[in-house]
């Protein structure tokens, strides 16, 4: 995560990008796709339990259930994203994981896709 450098990964671990406050960002995303592999038993997405806490550089407020444990919420993002993350999947959390919002306090979604408070 340094200007002028590239980050390459397989995509099956936490990763995110911070908002930029000036200038511009250019991303090159390369996806590798194999029809035969995607239709095989081996391609089933199986998340493993996280072995340890994430690198705080890699948490994302849009995806991570524990973002607020590692970084301050950017202005205006906490209200929109807190409690909506999916990563790590339930049951796959590292030892000692504490979500920003406990499951019993999460807003639940109505069938129409909107959120309702409990």
C-alpha positions in Angstrom: 0.0 0.0 0.0 2.5 2.6 -1.2 2.2 5.0 -4.1 3.6 3.5 -7.2 3.4 -0.1 -6.0 1.1 -2.9 -7.0 -0.6 -5.3 -4.7 -1.4 -8.8 -6.0 -3.4 -11.4 -4.2 -5.7 -14.3 -4.9 -8.7 -12.5 -3.5 -9.6 -15.0 -0.8 -8.4 -12.9 2.1 -9.4 -9.5 3.4 -8.6 -6.6 1.2 -10.0 -3.1 0.8 -9.1 0.4 -0.4 -9.4 3.7 1.5 -11.3 6.7 0.1 -9.0 9.2 -1.6 -9.2 12.9 -0.6 -7.5 14.3 -3.7 -6.0 13.4 -7.0 -7.1 10.2 -8.7 -6.7 6.5 -8.3 -6.2 4.1 -11.1 -6.9 0.4 -10.6 -6.1 -2.5 -12.8 -8.1 -5.6 -11.9 -7.2 -8.8 -13.7 -9.5 -11.7 -13.3 -8.5 -15.2 -14.3 -11.5 -17.4 -15.3 -11.6 -21.0 -16.3 -15.0 -22.4 -17.3 -13.8 -26.0 -16.5 -12.5 -25.0 -13.0 -15.5 -22.9 -12.1 -17.8 -25.9 -12.8 -15.7 -28.3 -10.8 -16.0 -29.4 -7.2 -12.7 -27.7 -6.3 -14.0 -24.2 -7.1 -16.7 -24.2 -4.4 -16.0 -21.1 -2.3 -15.1 -22.4 1.1 -13.9 -19.8 3.6 -11.4 -21.0 6.2 -11.3 -19.8 9.7 -9.1 -16.7 10.0 -5.9 -17.6 11.7 -5.3 -14.2 13.2 -6.5 -10.6 13.3 -6.3 -8.8 10.0 -3.6 -6.4 8.9 -5.3 -3.1 9.7 -4.2 -1.8 6.3 -6.5 -4.3 4.7 -9.8 -3.7 6.5 -12.7 -2.2 4.6 -15.6 -0.3 6.0 -17.9 -1.7 3.3 -17.1 -5.4 4.0 -15.6 -5.9 7.4 -17.7 -6.6 10.5 -14.9 -5.4 12.8 -13.7 -2.3 10.8 -14.2 0.0 13.8 -11.8 -2.0 15.9 -8.9 -1.2 13.6 -9.7 2.2 12.0 -11.7 5.3 12.6 -14.8 5.5 10.5 -14.5 8.1 7.6 -17.0 10.9 7.9 -20.5 9.8 6.9 -19.6 6.2 6.4 -20.4 4.8 9.9 -24.1 5.5 9.6 -24.3 3.9 6.2 -22.1 0.8 6.6 -21.8 -0.2 10.3 -23.5 -3.5 10.8 -23.7 -4.3 7.1 -20.4 -6.1 6.7 -20.0 -9.9 5.9 -16.4 -10.5 6.5 -15.3 -12.6 8.2 -18.2 -15.0 7.6 -20.0 -16.0 10.8 -18.3 -19.1 12.2 -15.0 -18.3 10.5 -13.8 -15.5 12.8 -10.3 -15.4 14.3 -10.0 -16.2 18.0 -11.0 -13.1 20.0 -13.1 -11.6 17.2 -15.5 -8.8 18.3 -17.8 -7.3 15.8 -18.6 -3.6 15.7 -22.3 -4.6 16.2 -23.3 -7.8 18.0 -25.5 -10.1 15.9 -28.5 -9.6 18.3 -28.3 -5.8 17.7 -28.1 -5.9 13.9 -31.0 -4.3 11.9 -32.8 -7.0 10.0 -33.8 -6.7 6.4 -37.4 -6.7 5.2 -38.4 -8.9 2.2 -38.4 -5.7 0.1 -34.6 -5.2 0.7 -34.9 -2.2 3.0 -33.8 -2.3 6.6 -36.0 -2.1 9.7 -34.9 -1.7 13.2 -35.8 -4.4 15.7 
